[in-house]
Amino acid sequence: MDWTLLYIITIILILPCFIYGVITQNGVYSTFEKFSKVSAKSGITASELSQKLLNASGIDNVEVVNIDGKLTDCYDSKHKVVKLSTSTYSSSSVSALGVCAHEIGHAVQDKNKNVLFKIRTFLVPILNFFTRAFVPLILIGSILSFGFYLESIGYYIIWASVILYGLSFLFYLVTLSLEFDASKKALKLLEETGTLDSEELDQAKKVLSAAAKTYIAAFLTSLLYFLRFLSYAMIFARRD
């Protein structure tokens, strides 16, 4: 394989991938805004729905709280808390209910001891460390690899960085799968509990699909960077 060519290709593709990420992010906001103006016929708020869906899923150890921000909703598995943003918590819009149900989907994954959910939880602290350490490591490895007596140490550091970035890539791959699964669970819960009718379910699906595209963009970006750093390491190995 021509690793130099692969390295060049990944550099070229990064910009289109970045643009796709921006487009998908804007798509999330525009789709959320569109259906945030559509009130669900049930009249239930996201905070009320959260408790309803938790009860329906047999989950009694998860708290629902309100946090600042817009679309900052998340499920905190460590503290067993569903955090709903200000734009979601008290709203009865189709957008808010869809987002809320999605986070409950993650709580269900946690309750069911989903293997991928456990893997993702394990990888979070590693990713947090690596995002801070990667650039210094790859720079140090590259500099040392040019040293007359320190070449082997530099190569080891470069390869260690590539392996760690591989874990980062794995994190985004696992996250992508979990996000799709959480949305699938969300729509099923909304349908089974009769919270949304068929038309509203289609609208909620559009909101969740728009959000899913941002995870696809993150995954593709991570894949490109992984291939870039892998080819970079292989170029150094061949030079040796």
C-alpha positions in Angstrom: 0.0 0.0 0.0 1.2 3.5 -0.8 1.0 5.1 2.7 2.1 8.5 1.4 -0.8 8.6 -1.0 -3.2 7.6 1.7 -1.8 10.3 3.9 -2.4 12.9 1.2 -6.0 11.6 0.5 -6.9 11.9 4.2 -5.7 15.5 4.3 -7.8 16.3 1.2 -10.9 14.7 2.6 -10.8 16.4 6.0 -12.2 19.7 4.7 -15.3 18.1 3.0 -15.8 16.1 6.2 -15.6 19.2 8.3 -18.1 20.9 6.0 -20.5 17.9 6.3 -20.2 18.2 10.1 -21.2 21.9 10.0 -24.1 21.1 7.7 -25.4 18.3 9.9 -25.0 20.5 13.1 -27.0 23.3 11.5 -29.5 20.6 10.4 -30.1 19.5 14.0 -30.8 23.1 15.1 -33.1 23.9 12.2 -35.1 20.6 12.5 -35.4 21.0 16.2 -36.6 24.5 15.8 -39.1 23.5 13.2 -40.8 20.8 15.3 -40.4 22.7 18.6 -43.2 24.8 17.2 -45.4 21.7 17.0 -47.1 20.9 20.3 -47.9 17.2 20.9 -51.6 16.5 21.2 -51.0 14.6 24.5 -49.9 17.9 26.1 -47.3 16.1 28.2 -44.1 17.9 29.0 -40.6 16.4 28.5 -40.0 16.2 32.2 -43.3 14.5 32.8 -42.7 12.1 29.9 -39.2 11.2 31.2 -40.7 9.9 34.4 -43.5 8.1 32.5 -41.0 6.4 30.2 -38.7 5.5 33.1 -41.6 3.9 34.9 -42.7 2.1 31.8 -39.1 0.7 31.4 -39.0 -0.5 35.0 -36.3 2.1 36.0 -36.7 3.5 39.5 -33.1 4.7 40.3 -32.8 7.5 37.7 -33.4 11.2 38.5 -34.6 13.8 35.9 -33.1 17.3 36.3 -33.1 20.6 34.4 -29.8 22.0 33.1 -28.9 25.2 31.4 -28.5 25.4 27.6 -30.1 24.3 24.4 -29.8 20.8 23.1 -27.4 20.0 26.0 -29.6 17.0 27.0 -27.7 13.9 28.1 -27.9 10.8 30.3 -25.3 10.7 33.1 -24.8 7.0 33.7 -22.3 7.6 36.6 -24.8 9.6 38.7 -28.0 8.0 37.2 -29.4 11.3 36.0 -31.3 12.3 32.9 -30.3 15.9 32.2 -32.8 17.9 30.1 -31.8 21.3 28.8 -34.0 24.4 29.3 -35.2 24.1 25.7 -36.5 20.6 26.5 -37.5 20.3 30.1 -40.8 22.1 30.3 -41.7 21.8 26.6 -44.5 19.7 25.2 -43.3 20.0 21.6 -42.6 17.0 19.4 -38.9 18.0 19.3 -38.6 18.1 23.1 -40.4 14.8 23.6 -38.3 13.1 20.9 -35.1 14.3 22.5 -36.3 13.4 26.0 -37.2 9.8 24.9 -33.8 9.4 23.2 -32.1 10.1 26.6 -34.4 7.6 28.3 -33.2 5.2 25.6 -29.7 5.5 26.9 -31.0 4.9 30.5 -32.6 1.7 29.2 -29.2 0.7 27.6 -27.6 1.2 31.0 -30.3 -0.8 32.8 -30.0 -3.7 30.4 -26.2 -3.6 30.8 -25.6 -3.2 27.1 -22.1 -4.3 26.3 -21.4 -1.4 23.9 -22.7 1.0 26.6 -20.2 -0.4 29.1 -17.4 -0.2 26.5 -18.2 3.5 25.8 -18.3 4.3 29.5 -14.9 2.7 29.9 -13.5 4.6 27.0 -14.7 8.1 28.1 -11.8 8.8 30.6 -9.3 7.5 28.2 -10.6 9.8 25.5 -10.6 12.7 27.8 -6.9 12.1 28.6 -6.0 11.4 25.1 -7.5 14.6 23.6 -5.1 16.5 25.8 -2.0 14.3 25.4 -2.2 13.3 21.7 -0.6 16.4 20.1 2.3 16.6 22.6 2.9 12.8 22.1 3.0 12.8 18.3 5.2 15.9 18.3 7.7 14.4 20.8 7.7 11.1 18.9 8.3 12.9 15.6 11.2 15.0 17.0 12.8 12.0 18.7 12.6 9.9 15.6 15.0 12.2 13.9 17.5 11.8 16.7 20.5 9.6 16.0 20.3 7.7 19.2 16.6 8.1 20.1 15.0 7.0 16.8 13.5 3.8 18.4 12.0 5.7 21.3 10.4 8.2 18.9 8.9 5.4 16.8 7.5 3.7 20.0 5.9 7.0 21.0 4.4 7.6 17.5 2.9 4.1 17.4 1.6 4.4 21.0 -0.2 7.6 19.9 -1.7 5.8 16.8 -2.9 3.0 19.0 -4.4 5.4 21.5 -6.1 7.3 18.6 -7.5 3.9 17.5 -9.3 3.8 20.9 -10.7 7.2 20.2 -11.9 5.9 16.8 -13.4 2.9 18.5 -15.2 5.3 20.9 -16.9 7.1 18.0 -17.8 3.8 16.4 -19.4 2.5 19.6 -21.1 5.9 20.2 -22.6 5.8 16.7 -24.2 2.4 17.3 -25.5 3.4 20.7 -27.1 6.6 19.4 -29.0 4.8 16.6 -30.1 2.2 19.2 -31.3 4.9 21.6 -33.3 6.6 18.9 -34.9 3.3 18.0 -35.8 2.6 21.6 -37.1 6.2 21.9 -39.5 5.9 19.0 -40.7 2.5 20.3 -41.4 3.9 23.7 -43.2 6.9 22.3 -45.4 4.6 20.3 -46.1 2.0 22.9 -47.1 4.6 25.5 -49.3 6.4 23.1 -47.5 9.6 23.7 -47.3 10.6 20.0 -49.7 9.7 17.2 -48.3 8.4 13.8 -47.8 11.9 12.3 -46.0 13.1 15.4 -43.9 10.0 15.5 -42.7 10.8 11.9 -41.8 14.3 13.0 -39.9 13.0 16.1 -38.1 10.6 13.8 -36.9 13.5 11.7 -35.5 15.3 14.7 -33.7 12.2 15.9 -32.4 11.4 12.4 -31.0 14.9 12.1 -29.2 14.4 15.4 -27.8 11.0 14.3 -26.1 12.6 11.2 -23.9 14.6 13.6 -22.6 11.3 15.0 -22.0 10.0 11.5 -19.9 13.2 10.8 -17.9 12.7 14.0 -17.3 9.1 13.2 -16.1 9.9 9.6 -13.8 12.6 11.0 -12.4 10.2 13.5 -11.8 7.6 10.8 -10.0 10.0 8.6 -7.7 11.2 11.4 -7.0 7.6 12.4 -6.0 6.7 8.8 -4.0 9.8 8.6 -2.0 9.1 11.7 -1.7 5.4 10.8 -0.2 6.3 7.4 2.0 8.8 9.1 3.4 6.1 11.4 3.9 3.7 8.5 5.8 6.4 6.5 8.2 6.8 9.4 8.5 3.0 9.7 9.4 2.6 6.0 11.9 5.5 6.3 13.6 3.4 9.0 
